[in-house]
């Protein structure tokens, strides 16, 4: 058995990778549509997604918000975790972090949305339920004016015209 030189493996794999591909698989991949919105109406307004896709994705994110968001027995406990003014009643005597915006992503035929919450004391304005941080950079993604306004109230020094901060633009 003969061993291959490690330098030839990448070349061989590139040569083999092109074999047997159909014309359809060689078609250019459509770039994802990424946007930050506070409603289905805003999602639809960008003109890149059908209303039905916006509604379905945002409704799913709403279900995630209703079923996975932490509940607190006192408003002050919720605000200690989510920041002052970032909590809402959750039924009964409970409070939960307020859903601030949605991140909607269309990649190929799939459209998904993530519920986003305020992050205080950070260089990014939003996080999801898994703790992933999200910036809002109108230069690289679609950001609804309402979300820019929300981000500017969350982040000290943010500017509602889109200047959300250099550090935030590089996070997610």
Secondary structure, DSSP 8 states (H G I E B T S, - for coil): -----HHHHHHHHHHHHTTT--TGGGS-----EEEEESSHHHHHHTSSS-HHHHHHHHHHHHHHHHHHS--BSSHHHHHHHH-TT-EEE-STT-EEE---EEEEEEETTEEEEEEEEE-SSSSSSEE-TT--EE---TTTSEE-HHHHHHHHHHSTT-BTTTB--TTGGGT-
